[in-house]
C-alpha cells in the first residue's frame, strides 16, 4: 500500500499532530480527519452557533475532498459527533444542503465534549475515488 497525505492550502495545517486526509492506493480511499469549526488560521468559527459551525465543518470537508479530486458524492461514510442531542435538527438541516446526490453512510454520536470547549460538532469521513 502507498500513502499520500493531503494538506489543502485553504485550511489549518495540523501536522505533525494529524493529517487532514490520507489517500491509500489500491482503491483510492480517502480517510478524512475530524473536521471542526476552525478556519485556515485555526480560529474558531461560530462560537455557540451550531448552524455556522456546521457550515464551517462542511466547508472544511469540501476543501479536503477537492484537494483529493473528489466531491461530497464520493463520501461513503461519515461519523458526526455532537455535544448535545438538541443540536441534531439544526445540524441535519445544514448537512442536507451539502448532499445533493448520493448520501454517505452516517453515524451520529453524542459526546460530553470535543477537543475544545467551543466546538459543538465534529465530522469525519471516508471517500472513495
JOSUL-V823292 format. One record per residue. RES is the residue in one small letter. PHI is phi as a letter, one per 20 degrees, with the letter a starting at -180 (999 if undefined). PSI is psi in radians with two decimals (none if undefined). NEAR is the number of other C-alpha atoms within 8 Angstrom. Layout:
res:RES phi:PHI psi:PSI near:NEAR
res:RES phi:PHI psi:PSI near:NEAR
//
This chain:
res:x phi:999 psi:2.41 near:5
res:x phi:d psi:2.72 near:5
res:x phi:c psi:2.36 near:8
res:x phi:c psi:2.17 near:7
res:x phi:e psi:2.34 near:9
res:x phi:d psi:2.45 near:12
res:x phi:c psi:1.66 near:11
res:x phi:f psi:2.43 near:9
res:x phi:f psi:-0.39 near:7
res:x phi:e psi:-0.02 near:6
res:x phi:c psi:2.84 near:11
res:x phi:g psi:2.34 near:10
res:x phi:e psi:1.84 near:10
res:x phi:e psi:-0.02 near:8
res:x phi:f psi:2.47 near:6
res:x phi:e psi:0.13 near:5
res:x phi:f psi:-0.77 near:5
res:x phi:a psi:2.94 near:7
res:x phi:d psi:2.60 near:13
res:x phi:f psi:-0.59 near:12
res:x phi:b psi:2.62 near:12
res:x phi:c psi:2.27 near:13
res:x phi:d psi:2.15 near:13
res:x phi:d psi:2.14 near:12
res:x phi:f psi:2.88 near:9
res:x phi:n psi:0.69 near:6
res:x phi:p psi:-0.14 near:7
res:x phi:l psi:1.13 near:9
res:x phi:e psi:2.38 near:13
res:x phi:d psi:2.05 near:13
res:x phi:d psi:2.03 near:10
res:x phi:d psi:2.18 near:14
res:x phi:f psi:2.78 near:11
res:x phi:g psi:2.15 near:8
res:x phi:e psi:2.31 near:12
res:x phi:c psi:3.13 near:12
res:x phi:e psi:1.17 near:14
res:x phi:c psi:2.56 near:12
res:x phi:e psi:-3.03 near:11
res:x phi:g psi:-0.52 near:10
res:x phi:e psi:-0.12 near:7
res:x phi:n psi:0.05 near:7
res:x phi:f psi:2.40 near:7
res:x phi:f psi:2.36 near:10
res:x phi:d psi:2.31 near:10
res:x phi:m psi:0.80 near:10
res:x phi:g psi:2.18 near:8
res:x phi:m psi:0.05 near:6
res:x phi:c psi:1.75 near:7
res:x phi:f psi:-0.61 near:12
res:x phi:f psi:-0.82 near:10
res:x phi:f psi:-0.71 near:9
res:x phi:f psi:-0.72 near:16
res:x phi:f psi:-0.73 near:13
res:x phi:f psi:-0.73 near:10
res:x phi:f psi:-0.72 near:13
res:x phi:g psi:-0.83 near:15
res:x phi:f psi:-0.50 near:11
res:x phi:f psi:-0.68 near:8
res:x phi:f psi:-0.74 near:11
res:x phi:g psi:-0.76 near:10
res:x phi:f psi:-0.73 near:10
res:x phi:f psi:-0.75 near:11
res:x phi:f psi:-0.80 near:14
res:x phi:g psi:-0.76 near:12
res:x phi:f psi:-0.77 near:9
res:x phi:f psi:-0.48 near:10
res:x phi:e psi:-0.04 near:9
res:x phi:m psi:0.51 near:7
res:x phi:c psi:3.05 near:11
res:x phi:c psi:-3.14 near:9
res:x phi:g psi:-0.46 near:9
res:x phi:f psi:-0.36 near:11
res:x phi:e psi:-0.23 near:9
res:x phi:f psi:2.26 near:13
res:x phi:d psi:-0.26 near:12
res:x phi:b psi:2.38 near:10
res:x phi:c psi:2.63 near:13
res:x phi:c psi:2.22 near:11
res:x phi:d psi:2.37 near:12
res:x phi:d psi:2.13 near:11
res:x phi:d psi:2.55 near:14
res:x phi:e psi:-0.10 near:12
res:x phi:b psi:2.36 near:10
res:x phi:f psi:-0.44 near:7
res:x phi:f psi:-0.22 near:5
res:x phi:e psi:-0.18 near:10
res:x phi:g psi:-0.80 near:9
res:x phi:f psi:-0.83 near:7
res:x phi:f psi:-0.72 near:9
res:x phi:g psi:-0.85 near:11
res:x phi:f psi:-0.65 near:8
res:x phi:f psi:-0.77 near:8
res:x phi:f psi:-0.75 near:11
res:x phi:g psi:-0.71 near:11
res:x phi:f psi:-0.47 near:8
res:x phi:f psi:-0.44 near:7
res:x phi:e psi:-0.29 near:8
res:x phi:d psi:1.74 near:10
res:x phi:d psi:-0.23 near:7
res:x phi:d psi:-2.31 near:5
res:x phi:f psi:2.47 near:6
res:x phi:d psi:2.60 near:9
res:x phi:f psi:2.93 near:9
res:x phi:f psi:2.73 near:7
res:x phi:b psi:2.40 near:8
res:x phi:c psi:2.35 near:7
res:x phi:d psi:2.25 near:8
res:x phi:c psi:2.28 near:8
res:x phi:e psi:2.19 near:9
res:x phi:c psi:2.79 near:9
res:x phi:f psi:-0.67 near:6
res:x phi:a psi:2.83 near:8
res:x phi:d psi:-2.96 near:11
res:x phi:f psi:-0.39 near:5
res:x phi:c psi:2.51 near:6
res:x phi:f psi:-0.38 near:6
res:x phi:e psi:-0.24 near:7
res:x phi:f psi:2.26 near:14
res:x phi:d psi:-0.40 near:11
res:x phi:b psi:2.55 near:15
res:x phi:b psi:2.43 near:14
res:x phi:c psi:2.29 near:13
res:x phi:d psi:2.86 near:11
res:x phi:b psi:2.81 near:13
res:x phi:c psi:2.25 near:12
res:x phi:c psi:2.67 near:14
res:x phi:d psi:2.22 near:10
res:x phi:c psi:none near:9
//
